[in-house]
Amino acid sequence: MLVKERSLGFWCSRIGHQYFALLSERLGHLGLERGYFPLALIVDAGGRMSQQELADALHMDKVAMARSIDHLCERGFVQRASCPDDRRKHHVKVMPKAVAAVKEIKQAYAALDRMA
């Protein structure tokens, strides 16, 4: 039996995939495949957040957050710094090239939002 109608979840997923495909296309020259929103969030928070604060704000588990931060670190957008008061806590600090990238990321989000 063919399904003539699909669930709202299906269509939201399709729209999301298309949205992020267009976002990646617009921002491909930055060298990031993902991590646009976490990077913007860190910059908006003053350029420094704890890894746990970032995970909580994005509703991500620790493993997924660590992978996202690894991706941003490998590309030189952020770096991890130990918290002097708590050795178990790590801060994520933006690097200078992230500030210019975030301006462009926000513009791309705004353009796609208008288009959507």
N, C-alpha and C positions, 0 to 999 in steps of 0.2 A: 504494500500500500504506500503510495507516495504521500508525503506530507505537503499539503498545499500551503499551510501557514506555519510559520516557525515562531518560536517563543520570543518574547521581548529580550530575554537573555542572549539568544542567538544574534539578534540584530544589534544589540549593544556591543557584543563582542566583535562583530564584523565592522561596525563603525569605529570602534577603538583601534582595531588593527589598521584600518585605512588611515585614521588620524595619525597614528604613530609612524606609519610608513611615509606619509607626506612630511612629517616632522623630521624624520631621519634623512629624507631626500634634501630638504632645505638646509639641514645642518651637517650634512655628511663631511664637509670640508673641515669641521672641527676635530675630526678623528674620534668622535664618540659614537658608539652604537646605541648607547642607553645612558641613563644617569643625568639626563637634562634637568628634570624636576628636582632631584635631590641637590644638585649643584646650585640651582637657583635658590632653593630653600636655605642652604648654608650661607650664601651671600646675603640674603635678606635678613638672616639672623646675626649679622655683623661679621660674617666671615669665619665664624668658629662655632661649632656645636659638638656636643659629645655624641659618640656613635649611638648611644642608647636614646638620646633625645631625638636624633634624626630617625631612628627606627620607629620610635613611638609616634612621631609626627606623621610618618608615611604608612603606619600600620603594617610594617614589614617585620618578619622574624629576623633574629640575629644573623643567621647564616646568609640569607638573601641580602641583608644590609651590608655585611662584610664583603660579599662579592661585588656589590655595587661600588663600595668605597675602594676596593682593590682596583676595579676598572678605572675609576677616576684618578687614583694614585699612579697607576702605570702610565697614564697619559699626561701626567704632570699638572692636573687641575687642582688637586688637593694633596695634603700630606697628613699623616697621622702624627699626633703628638701625645705623649704620656701626660696624664694629669699629675701635677706635683703633689696634690693632696690625697690622691687615691690611685695607686699603681694599677688597679684593675680597670680603671676608667681611661678611655682614650678619647681625645678630642680630634675632630676633623677640621683642618684649617685650609682655607682656600689659598691658592697660589696666585700671583699677579695675573697670569694669563686667563684665569677663571673669570675675573671681573669683566673683561671685554667680551668673553664668550657668553656670559649670562645676559648681558645687554642684548645680544643677538638672539639668544634663546627665548627671552621674553618677547621680543618682536615677532619671532616665528610663531610662538604660542598665540599671540594676539591676532596675527594674520589668519591663522588656521581657525581660531574661534570665530572670527568675522565670517570666514568662508562657510563654516559649519552652520 
